Amino acid sequence: MSYIEIRQLKKSFHNHLVLDGLDLDIEEGEVVVLLGPSGSGKTTFLRCLNILERPDSGTIKLDQTQIDGMRLTKMKRMTYQKQTAMVFQHYALFQNKNALENITTPLRARGASKEQAFATANRLLEEVGLAHRAQFYPHALSGGQQQRIGIARALALEPKLMLFDEPTSALDPELVQQVLVVLKKIAQQKQTMVIVTHEMRFAYEVADRIVFMEHGKIVEQGSPKQFFHSPQQERTKAFVAKFRTQLNLTKLEDAV
């Protein structure tokens, strides 16, 4: 039995089918990277995994908690969401709170004492390299720094599942590496993660498994080596060939 089991997940918007009966198993500690063209359903899938979008049908089982899209109660949603954390493209920080408070606020809301919350927040700011920015407000921080605070806030909740929706897409190129270094460190700690990204080299280096999506379906999945060097489906071959040219993926294996 897998740590996370997704069965026949469907989601439509205005009669447009976005997720078309997805099935996926994820093991504890596994890093799954979702790739695919824009509009393939990756972000919707991620939002369904956090129940920010309610699935029209299908089930999601995380450890011992199971969500049924057709029979989702408020209590079940709250129980499930406490086990997940999501990092968004555009940081989603509290603009009226400094870096430290952005992390302590959700911890206090979950019942942590002031001392516990501040100890956790300070430790995580140190881990993401921002202890010296604890008193800074979001407007005084770079995009990369804000995203790292968002990651620290998600980690503070000690989730069973972390979800990342293109965490570097809103960053200037020189700031991308700051965030990727933090994500690689989290992956090494065997945190269960699902990541949507367009960073092909990062996907190759950090993923345990690549899942390629199009038209709301999983077209192909496999290890990074298999996906990038020996794709099986014609659509996957075309996708990889495009990025092989753009990002020199032919040299990836030698670089890892």
Secondary structure by P-SEA (a helix, b strand, c coil): cccbbbcbbbbbccccccccbbbbbbcccbbbbbbbccccaaaaaaaaaaccccccbbbbbcccbbbbcccccaaaaaaaaaabbbbcccccccccccaaaaaaaaaaaacccaaaaaaaaaaaaaaaccccccccccccccaaaaaaaaaaaaaaacccbbbbccccccccccaaaaaaaaaaaaaaacccccccccaaaaaaccccbbbbbccccccccccccccccccccaaaaaaaaaaaaacccccccccc
